[in-house]
Amino acid sequence: MNIPDIKDPFDRYIAFLVERDAIYWKKSGGAPRPWTEDRILQDYRFTEVYRERDRTSLHYQKIIRNYYGQNDAWILPATVLYRWFNRIETCEHFFQQPDFDNHSVFERYIQGLDINRLLFCLNKIPPPHVTGAFIINGMPGNEKGIGVIKYFHNWCIKKDWENVWKSWLLEQPPTLEEMYDWIREDAQGLGPFMAAQIVADLKYLSFMQHVDDWWTWAAPGPGSMKGLNAVLGRDLDAKWNPVEWLERIQELRLAENEQLVPLGLGPFHAQDTQNHCCEMSKYTKTMLGIGRPRQKYP
């Protein structure tokens, strides 16, 4: 399949999703490279069409969401810490290296909010400490990993996360938008993209499964705005206001589900569609010779 030869932008987008899913099944089945005839997809790594199926998301699910159980308040700061680094090798040390009484570094930190526990652990981890897949913010004037820990520590001591969690669990779960706004409120260094990633993890907890905007909420970001432009045949740098962007994401979500569900893909929620647009932005810029994804196959 030569995706760049497809003239219609929406048809090209659908073909891009179908081909990425086909690559996943070939890779997971042990097929040798190349898994596709598309030269861009041969060379560069793109995330899975299902965010929950991505390698890092699967690791997160194993060591945090499935480990602590659906109702444990520690899932909240653990998810924030995990996504702020978003690197499997680093998070293995924070969450999977028990001490003498079987507590992890993260658990020891939460029990006393002693930042030195995290800093001492980080010092033993070979760099790089944070993901290279997207931009991570750390406190200025510090090495990136140390800066992330300081930002995370400030988040933990400023946010009344235990009582907020109890109110979500026992009284009324928040909508995704309300959760996103609370996570970001007075959260220095935690940008909109990262906050939305945290929501995308926590929305799968059982008490969140039926909130009103589970299928329809997403937060715009530079990549998803450019990608939506690409799908709609607009200039990549055309501007969006957030309300109009979300309306068009809803339209795209419904249109892609109409095309893909009969093929066994989906149904996708709005955060999936937002992620699809981010990846479409990378693909389109590579196709046009004006950019490329950060990660390349060896």
Sequence and secondary structure as in RCSB ss.txt:
>XXXX:A:sequence
MNIPDIKDPFDRYIAFLVERDAIYWKKSGGAPRPWTEDRILQDYRFTEVYRERDRTSLHYQKIIRNYYGQNDAWI
LPATVLYRWFNRIETCEHFFQQPDFDNHSVFERYIQGLDINRLLFCLNKIPPPHVTGAFIINGMPGNEKGIGVIK
YFHNWCIKKDWENVWKSWLLEQPPTLEEMYDWIREDAQGLGPFMAAQIVADLKYLSFMQHVDDWWTWAAPGPGSM
KGLNAVLGRDLDAKWNPVEWLERIQELRLAENEQLVPLGLGPFHAQDTQNHCCEMSKYTKTMLGIGRPRQKYP
>XXXX:A:secstr
  GGG  SHHHHHHHHHHHHHHHHHHHHTT  S   S HHHHHB    SSGGGSHHHHHHIIIIIHHH TT TTH
HHHHHHHHHH  HHHHHHHHH   TTS  HHHHHHHHT HHHHHHHHHTS S  S SSS     TTS HHHHHHH
HHHHHHHHS HHHHHHHHHHT    HHHHHHHHHTT TT  HHHHHHHHHHHTTSGGGTT TTTTT     HHHH
HHHHHHHT  TT    HHHHHHHHHHHHHHHHHHHGGGT     HHHHHHHHHHHHHHHHHHHTS   S B  
